[in-house]
Amino acid sequence: MPKIILDTDIGSDVDDAMALLFALHSPELDIKGVTTVYGDVNLRAQIALKLIALDGKKGIPVALGIEKPLLREREIWRDGIEGKGLITEKETDLIPVAEHAVDYIIRIVHENPGEIVLVAIGPLTNLAAAIIKDPSIISKIKEIIFIGGMARVSDNSLDVPVIEYNVRCDPEAARVVFRAGISIIMLGMDVTRRNSTFIDREDLKKIKEVGNPVHLAAAALLEIYWEYLQKNGSWMHDALALAFAIDRSLVQTKKLLVEIETQGICSTGLTLVTDRKETSNAEVGISLDEERFIPMFMERVCRIS
């Protein structure tokens, strides 16, 4: 049973919230904690705590992480819908742990050497800071599963941004993590932005029909985000990291070298991926089992705890 820490910027793209729900409903995963990163980390923690409470799973620690990028030189991007439809001014019992997320990660890794999988579904600031603060954790982290980047080694026809969001928000942190020598799996938009990772109004209806408080909350978050996008669905990028932690056969990976551009005039945040087996530093997702992910996703999120 993988022991995971979920490091998340929950509250912007709704896929973070759905990934948390997926994790809560996956008995194969031992959730050691949730850490929030980037922007209003306190609000992000409240969102995570509210979903955990609605699902009847109080007791999972949630720790506040780092608000600004590692070098504190980049503006924080906010879409303004974080917490909408879920968090009110009356919330008084959504209290994160006192320990900072970076210290929490370091402590849990030391207490579970060789066992912790860091599932990173936001910018990599917390992980980079933990590595810098205590490099001795490098040899004790089992692996990192990171949703981010773009390899462009499988299908160049995908309509995706040139520079992926989680890397763009803190490219220096990503550079630290990818150069640390930790086993890392990068599941980029090559595999996460497929038709087979997209949910729509029919899926929303199924989630809403479950009728439990957490499912109704998740449905509301989906509706709010889709209204914001002016679309009738979105990709469940982040849940793929958790599905992969359970079933490695979902994604075919390849050992590749990933470098992070941090100084380009137009290319800062670009993931430069090359096929150099002798210097590879990551397992990179290159293809997805297109038939199995969404059925697995829907079965998990629609479960009743």
N, C-alpha and C positions, 0 to 999 in steps of 0.2 A: 504494500500500500504506500504510494508516494506521499511523503510528508512535504506539504507545499506552504509557501508564503506567497500570497497574491498581492503583487505590487501594482497599484492601479490609480489612474486619474479618473475614476468613476464620476459620472455626472455630466459629461459633455456628450460625446457619442454614446448612444444608449447601449452599445454592445458591451461596455464594461459591466453595467448592471445585469445584463442578461448572462454574462460570463460568471458573475458571482452567483446568480441563481442556479446556473448549470453546476457549479462547484458544490453548492449547498445540497444539491440533489444527487450527488455522485458519491456513493458510499466507498468507492475505490480510493477516494482522496481523503487524506488526513490533513485538514486545514489548520495549520499552526498559527495562522494570523493573517490579517489584511493590513497592508500599509498603503497610505495615500501619498500621492506625489503631484506636484505641479499646480500652481494657481492656489485657489482657496482650499487648502488641504483639510481645514476643519469642516467646511461644508461637505467636502467629499467623504470625510469620515462619517458625518451624520447620515449621508445617503446610504453608505455601507451598513452602518449600525441599524438603520431603520429597516432595510431589507432583511437583514439577519433576524431582527426582532419579529418582523411580520411572518417570517418563516419558522418561528419557534426555536431558533438556534442561538439564543442569547448565551454568551460565554465565549464566543470566538473573539479573541483580542483584535482591536482595530487601533492602529498607531498612526499618529500624524507625522508626515514626512516633510520633505523640503519643498518650499513654495516656488523658489526661483531657480533658473538654470544654474549649473555648476559654477560658471564664471560670473554669473549675475550681470551679464552684458546684453541679454536679450529680453525683449518685451514679452510679457505673459499674454497669451491669446485666450480670450474668454468668449463663449458664444452667448452667455447670458441666460441660458435655460437651466443651469445647474440647480437641482433641487426642486424645480417647478413641479407642482402636482404631487409632491411627496413630503417635503420638509416645510413645516410651519413655524411661526414664531413661538408657538406653545410647546415645542419640543424641549423637555427638561431632563430626560433620562438617556439621551444618546451621548454617552460619555466615553471618549477614547481612553486608552491606557495612558498613564503618565509618562511612560518611557517613549523617547523619540524613536521614530521608525528606523533610523539608521542604527541606533543602539539595539533596538529590538532584533533587527536582522542579524547583527553581529552576535548577540547573545544566543539566539536560537540556533544559529549555525554551529557555534562552539558546543552547545549542549547536545547537538545531534550530528556529530562529525560524519561527513560522507553520506548523509541521508536527506538533506534539505534540497528541494527543487524550488528555485526562485522563478515564479511565473510572472513575468514582467509584461504588463499590457498597457503601459504608459511610457513616458519618457524615462530614461535610465538614471536619473539623478540620484535617487536613493541608493541604488546599487553601486554606482561609482563612488559616492561618498563613503559607503561602508568599506569598500575596497581600499580607498585612500586612508581612512582612519585606522583600519586594522587589516593590513595585507595578509596576516596569518589565516584569514578566513578563505583565502583563495584556494588552498589545498583541501579545504573542508566542505566546500559547496559541491553537492553532487552534480548539479547542472543548472543552467539558466535556460528557460524556454521563453523566447522573446517574440512578441508580435510587433513587427516593425521592419522597415527597410523594403527594398525591392531589388531582386537579383537580376531580373531580365535574362534569365538563362533558359526559360521554357517557352514562353509565349509572348512575343513582343507586340501582339495585337491588342493587349488589354488596354482599356481606356483608363489610365491611372495617372496621378500626379508624378512628375519627374522625381520629386523629393517627398518621401513619406513623412507623415506628421510626427510620429513618436520620436524619430531621429532628428527631424528638423527642430523640434522644441528644445533639444539639448544635445547637439552633435558632439560637444566636448565630452559629456558624460558617456555617450555611446562609444566614443573612441577609447576611453579608459576601460570600459567593460570588455570590448572586443579585443583589446590588447593585454588583458589581464592573465590569460592562460587558463581560463575556466572553460570547461565544456559548455558550449552554448549552441542552442538550436535557434536559428532565425527563421521564423515563419512570416515571410513578407507578403506583399500584395500579389506576388506570383501565385500564391495558393489561397490567400484569404479573400481576394476580391473576384470571386468566380460567381457565376449564376447559381452554383450549387452551395454557396454560403449565404444566399440572400433569402430573407423571409418577407412575407407580404401580408396583405389584409386577411387572407384565409388562415394563415398561421396565427395572426393576432387574435382572430375569432376563437381559435382552439384554446389559446392561452387564457383568454377572458372567460371562456365557458367552464374552466376548472372551478372558478368561483372563490377560491381561497384568497385571503387578504393579500398575500404576497403576489399571487398571480394577477389580481386586479390592479395592484400597484405597478407591476411590470407592464401590464397592458396600457396603463395610463402613461407611463414613461415612453413606451413605443409610440403612442399616438402623438404625444407632445413633440417628440423628436422628428417624426415624419411630417408633422405640420410645419415645423421649423425648416425642414429640408424642402418642403413642397413636393414630397414624394409619397408613394404608397408602399414603401418598404425600405430595408437597408441591409447591409452586410453584417453578419455576426462574426467579424474578424476575431475578436478576443476569445470567444468560447473555444475556438479551434486549438488554442494552447492547452486548455484543460482536457479537451477530447484527446489530444495527442499524448498528454501525460498518462492517459488511461490506455489508449490503443495506438501504438506506434505505427501500425499498418495503415492508418488513415492518410499519412503523408509520406511520400518518398523524398528522402533527403540525399544530399551529396556534399562531401567534404570540399569546402571552397575557402578561399581567402577573402575576408570582408574587411575593407578599409573604409573609414568614415572621413569624408571631406569636411574640414573645419575652416578652411581659409579661402575658399573660392569666392569670387565676386558674385557669381550667379549660381554656384553649385554647393554652397555650404549645406550640409545635411545629406548630401548624396551618399548612398551606399555603393561603393565600388567593389564589385564582386568578380573575382578572376579564378580560373581553374589552375591553381598551383598546389598540387597535392603535398608537395614537400614542405610547404609553409602554410597549409590550411589552418584556420583558427575557428571554424564554425561548421556545423551541419546546417545546410541551407535547404529549405523546402523548395522542391522543384515541380512536384505534381501532387494532386489531391485525389483521393478516392471520391469521385464526384457523386456517387450514388448513396454513400453511407452517412455523410456528415449531418445534413439537415434532419434526416430521420432520427439519428442519435440525439441531436440537439433538442428536437421537439419532444422526444420521449422523456428526456431528463427534465426540461424546464416545466413540463406539464405534470410531473409527479406530485403527489400529495405526501408531504412529510409525515 
